[in-house]
């Protein structure tokens, strides 16, 4: 082999190896970062964050028992409608965040208190349990989001007039 050919082969091998070195699995820290970004998206009613943290083929069910939003465009539509009913939203995490990263996937769950002021002047204060599943290879995103709350309490508070 000529020196130019050897240089090219070495360059290709180095590029391939550097690509392999950059690939990594999701960590607990990555999961926590996505959870805090999700909280920021709610507290700031920010659809741009929603678009960044949910995977293209993700699902969201809120509350459990309602329709499942499938795909990023449907999830974005869900949050667009959700954000339109409140003048402010504050979500406060009220429990430890439990994260499990293992051979079968990456998951997290926690409880929170959902507070909102509606445009009609109603005040909502509803405890919520959420759980997430995450993509395990970069880019790390939410692949499934689920939440459950007392829908009777939510409805009563939402129709305060």
C-alpha positions in Angstrom: 0.0 0.0 0.0 1.1 3.5 -0.7 1.4 6.1 2.0 -1.7 8.0 0.7 -3.8 4.7 0.8 -2.5 3.9 4.3 -3.4 7.4 5.5 -6.9 7.1 4.1 -7.5 3.7 5.7 -6.2 5.0 9.0 -8.4 8.1 8.7 -11.5 6.0 8.0 -10.8 3.7 10.9 -10.3 6.7 13.3 -13.5 8.3 12.1 -15.4 5.0 12.6 -14.0 4.5 16.1 -14.6 8.1 17.1 -18.3 7.6 16.1 -18.5 4.5 18.2 -16.9 6.3 21.1 -19.5 9.0 21.0 -22.4 6.6 21.1 -23.6 6.0 24.7 -26.6 4.7 26.6 -28.9 7.0 28.6 -28.0 7.6 32.2 -30.0 8.6 35.3 -28.7 12.2 34.8 -30.1 12.2 31.3 -33.5 11.1 32.5 -33.5 13.8 35.3 -32.6 16.4 32.7 -35.6 15.4 30.6 -37.9 15.5 33.6 -36.8 19.0 34.6 -37.1 20.1 31.0 -40.6 18.7 31.0 -41.4 20.6 34.2 -40.0 23.8 32.5 -42.3 23.2 29.5 -45.3 23.1 31.7 -44.4 26.0 34.0 -43.5 28.2 31.0 -46.2 26.8 28.7 -43.5 26.3 26.1 -44.3 24.2 23.1 -40.7 24.5 21.8 -39.5 22.5 24.7 -42.2 19.9 24.1 -41.0 19.6 20.5 -37.4 19.0 21.7 -38.0 16.5 24.5 -40.6 14.2 23.0 -39.5 11.6 20.4 -41.1 11.7 16.9 -43.0 8.4 17.6 -43.7 9.0 21.3 -47.0 8.6 23.1 -48.7 10.6 25.8 -51.7 9.8 27.9 -53.0 12.4 30.3 -55.0 11.4 32.2 -54.8 7.6 32.0 -58.0 6.4 30.6 -58.3 9.2 28.0 -57.2 9.1 24.4 -53.5 8.4 23.7 -51.7 11.1 21.7 -49.4 9.2 19.3 -46.6 11.0 17.6 -45.0 14.3 18.2 -47.5 16.3 16.1 -50.4 14.9 18.1 -48.6 15.5 21.4 -47.8 19.1 20.4 -51.5 19.5 19.5 -52.5 18.1 22.9 -50.3 20.6 24.8 -51.3 23.5 22.6 -54.9 22.9 23.7 -53.9 22.2 27.3 -51.8 25.4 27.5 -54.7 27.5 26.1 -57.0 27.0 29.1 -54.7 28.4 31.7 -53.2 31.8 32.3 -50.5 30.2 34.5 -49.3 26.7 35.3 -47.1 25.7 38.2 -46.0 22.1 38.7 -44.2 21.3 41.9 -42.5 17.9 42.3 -43.7 16.5 45.7 -41.9 13.2 45.9 -38.5 11.7 45.2 -38.0 11.1 41.4 -37.5 7.4 41.0 -35.4 6.5 38.0 -34.7 3.0 36.7 -32.1 2.6 33.9 -31.6 -1.0 33.1 -31.2 -3.6 30.3 -34.9 -3.3 29.4 -35.1 0.5 29.2 -35.1 3.7 31.1 -38.1 4.8 33.2 -38.9 7.4 35.8 -41.8 8.3 38.0 -42.8 11.0 40.6 -45.7 12.8 42.1 -46.4 16.5 41.7 -48.9 19.1 42.5 -50.5 20.7 39.5 -51.6 24.3 40.0 -53.2 26.5 37.4 -55.2 29.6 37.0 -57.8 29.4 34.2 -58.9 32.2 32.0 -62.3 31.9 33.6 -60.7 32.6 37.0 -60.8 29.1 38.4 -57.9 27.8 40.5 -56.8 24.2 40.0 -54.8 22.4 42.6 -54.6 18.7 41.7 -52.1 16.0 42.8 -50.7 14.0 39.9 -48.6 10.9 39.5 -46.5 10.8 36.3 -44.3 8.2 34.7 -42.0 8.3 31.7 -40.2 6.0 29.4 -37.2 7.3 27.6 -35.3 6.5 24.4 -32.1 4.7 25.4 -29.8 5.9 22.6 -28.9 9.5 21.7 -30.8 11.7 21.1 -32.3 11.1 24.5 -36.0 11.9 24.5 -39.3 11.0 26.1 -40.8 8.0 24.3 -43.9 7.6 26.6 -45.5 9.9 29.1 -48.4 9.0 31.3 -50.2 10.8 34.1 -53.1 10.0 36.4 -55.1 12.3 38.6 -58.5 12.5 40.2 -60.6 13.6 37.2 -63.6 14.4 39.4 -61.6 16.8 41.5 -60.1 18.3 38.3 -63.6 18.8 36.8 -65.0 20.3 39.9 -62.2 22.8 40.2 -62.2 23.6 36.5 -65.9 24.5 36.6 -65.7 26.9 39.5 -68.5 29.2 38.3 
